[in-house]
């Protein structure tokens, strides 16, 4: 069983693209202290620099998932990575906060256009089942490497060439992705489907307004009228959309898509990203601003978390699922988040024993086994016709977890001392993970039940 030349080139293209998208989701965390000094940034501004990329990425996922079908998956792939490349160039050339903020948004737009169709293109290019399984394993491992080494890569590049280099490094690799995509990636037939543009814009406005109004809570005192306008927009759009949702008048997110178990996948995805990315954000600040480690040393300190997450999600997750099933695997991962957070809480409240942080990191890394399970578990609990939409929603839930975690830490840092913030945030992760654990257990006992309360005899039970 050998891969053809075209399949190899396609796999290289898709894997490098996915690697870069994952890399830039996390790499900025490690250069926050240098950025704050060089650009004279507030905590709130650094939070926006981290979140602007993810916010653009998350809010446009549903829209671009349908748009990619309309314009063709290959066109979406190439367009997305090109926009990402332009955003990376502008990021590296930025000299002010606002230039960098806009450039990060451009990066996020490109990532949102690229991300939803990477797996679709891989499936269409590598069609033989055994080779496809290997290809998906390589693709998953590449994305894992992006997560595992992003802190260390960011720290190394910053130490040697400055923070701009973490963006310039994307340029040669994105060019490789574009060239190889044109050479080898097989396109998928375009679909003449409706994009539901008004509804999609409503969803984007809801996400953006919610994040903006929450993040800029200080506007209550500084610009009360602007805050009230933002709150009214959120309330109006939210009320109208929820009303249509209840009346089955929506198209992008429909009632019949949801069951107790796929709602649990959304909650678990949100919980995982909220916990891991929030912890990485404040620990990065703690290492560099309290312990005075360099960005490279900080990246190395994160290796127990990121490496264990990569190895476990890539190799141990399938073993756990085969042995214990999807539900118990998710429960074990949520328990690992709770345990890791408790150990960190002990470190920051009772005794600063150095070994406690890597011990907690390994447990938190173990929770990474939940990531590959979420989509599969959600698919089993969702009608096949909604699989594309549910995949986008799981990704959206995870990205919203990342956004709200960084935003929560940022707001807390404005209100409390740093170590108090760490303690409060860890309590949040413990409580949220416990709620997710309880809901998953309850949903599994109930079986798959429609959000609109279908009759009990129509339930499908999964273990």
Helices and strands as residue ranges (DSSP letters): H 5-26, G 27-31, H 32-39, H 43-59, H 61-71, H 73-93, H 97-115, H 118-125, H 129-161, H 165-184, H 197-215, H 219-222, H 224-246, G 255-257, H 260-285, I 286-290, H 295-301, H 303-311, I 312-316, H 317-349, H 355-366, G 367-369, H 370-380, G 384-386, H 387-415, H 418-446, G 456-458
